[in-house]
């Protein structure tokens, strides 16, 4: 099972990128995780789309999403919502009748400096997913609060409870993906 991880932060030392790296380490047998890059996706512009279609970074991301069995989002929370770069990437990829989010199984997690983690950002991501017909796993939920106390200077998530939460999420995502694939 091939899972595509999508990080909602561009920061090199991103706590959410640390969660995705931990997910790669913790993936259950039979699951591989690749991290997509959204850094080069331009701001959505309908004029640009009409002029050239999809820019190369958007085409690449669309193909990565299309070829993945499932998606794993790791998102920070900015001002009680989704980061603009993540929403922008979703908006570009969702254009057209052949948008690759349709019927795709997915899970989400998030890390933040705040105590509550990324509760509100994840609610916003779920709301966006409804329109895309993206099927998010409902539980377990992974909200890593006070991430600065759980990720070391090398960007490794070392806190065991958080690692266990991610491991449980991945096992559940594997089962959810298999269930949705059977129903096709």
N, C-alpha and C positions, 0 to 999 in steps of 0.2 A: 504494500500500500504506500503510495507516494503522497506526501502531505506538503503543501506549499505554505511556508510561514511568511506572513506579511507584517512588518513592523511599522507602527505609526509614528516612529520618531526617526529623525535623520541624524541625531547626535551620535558621534562615534562611541562615546561612553554611555550610551542609552541603557537604562535599566531594562527596558522592554526587549532590546536586542539580547541582553543577558538572559532573559527568560527564554527566548527562542534558542539560544545556544544550549541552555540547560535542557530544553525539550529534545534537541538532537541527541544529547548524552543519554536521556532517559527514555527515549522511544522504545516501545515494546517490540519484541521480536516480530519481524515481518513489516515494520513501518520504517520508512526513510523520510527525513524532513530536509527540505531545501529552503533557504531563505531568499525571497524575492527582493529586488532592489527597486525602491520607488523614488530615489533621489533625483533621477533625471527626467521624471515625468513633468512636463511643463504645466503651467496653470491652464485649466480648461478654458478654451476660447472657441466659441462656435464658429467664428470667422476662420480661425486656423483649421478647424475640422472641415469646414466647407471647402477651403482652399486646397489642403493637402491630404485630408483624411486623417488617419491615425499616425501620430509621430512614432518613430522607431521604438522608443522606450515603452510606449503604450501597446504597440503590437507585440513586443516581447512579453510584457506582463499579461496581456490577454491570452497569449499562447501558454504561458506557464500555468495560469489559472485553469484554462481549458484542459490541459493534460494532467493536472493533479486530480487525485481521487478525492481529496478533501483539503480544506483550508484551515490554517491556524493563525488567527490574528493576535498580535500583542500590541496593545495600545496604551499610551499614556492618556492622561486627562488634562486638557488645557481649558481653563476657564469654564469648568463644569461641562465639558463636551469633548467631541472628537477633535483631534488635531487636524488642522487644515490640510496638511500634506496627505493624510490618509483619506480624508473625504474627497480631495481632489483626484487621487488615484482611482478611487471607487467610481467617481463621476465619469472619468474618461473611459474606464473599462466597461462601464454599464451602457455605453452608447450603442445603439443599433439593435436590431431584432435578434441577432446572434450573440448577445452578451453572454459571457461564459459563467456568470454567477448562477444562472438558472438551474435549479435543482441540485446545487452543489452542497454536500455536507460541510459543516464548519464548526469550529470552536473558537473561543476567545479567552484571553487572559490579559492582565495588565498590572503594571507596577507604577507606583507613584511615591513621592516624598510624603504625601499626606497619609493620615491614619486610615482613611476609608479606601485607599487604593484608587481604583478607577471605576467605581460603581456607576457614576453618571455617564461616563464615556461609553461604557459597555451597554447601557440602556439606549443611548443614541445609536450605537452601531446595530443593535437589534432592530431598532425602528427603521433604519435604512435598509436592512436586510429584507424586511417584509416586501417592499416594492420590488426588490431584485429576485425574489423567490429563492433566496439563499437560506438553507435550513440549518440554523444554529442548534447545537446541542444545548439543552436547558440546564443540565447539571453534570458534573460539579462546576461551581463558579470559582474562578481564581482571581482574587483581588489582593495583590501584594502591596500592603501599606508599609510606609517607612522603609522603602527599598534601599536607601542609603546605608541602612544597618544590616543588609542581607546580601549585598553584592560587594566583592572585594575590589581592590585597586586594579586588578587585571580584568575586571568585568565578568567575574564568575559568580553566579548565584551559589552561595555556600550554605545558606540557612536550610536546615534539613526539613522543617515543616513545609516551607514553600516548595522545595523540590518534590516532596511527597504529593502536594496538591497538583503539581504539574504532571507528575507520573499518573495519578488517578485520572486527570483530565485526558491524557493521551490514550489510556486504556479505554475510557468511555468513548472517545472520538473514534477509535478503531471499531468498536462495536456498533456505534451509530452509523458509520460509513458502510459497514457490511450490511446492516439492516436496510439502509436506503438503497444500496445496490441490489439487494434481493428483491425489493419491491418494484424495481424498474421493469 
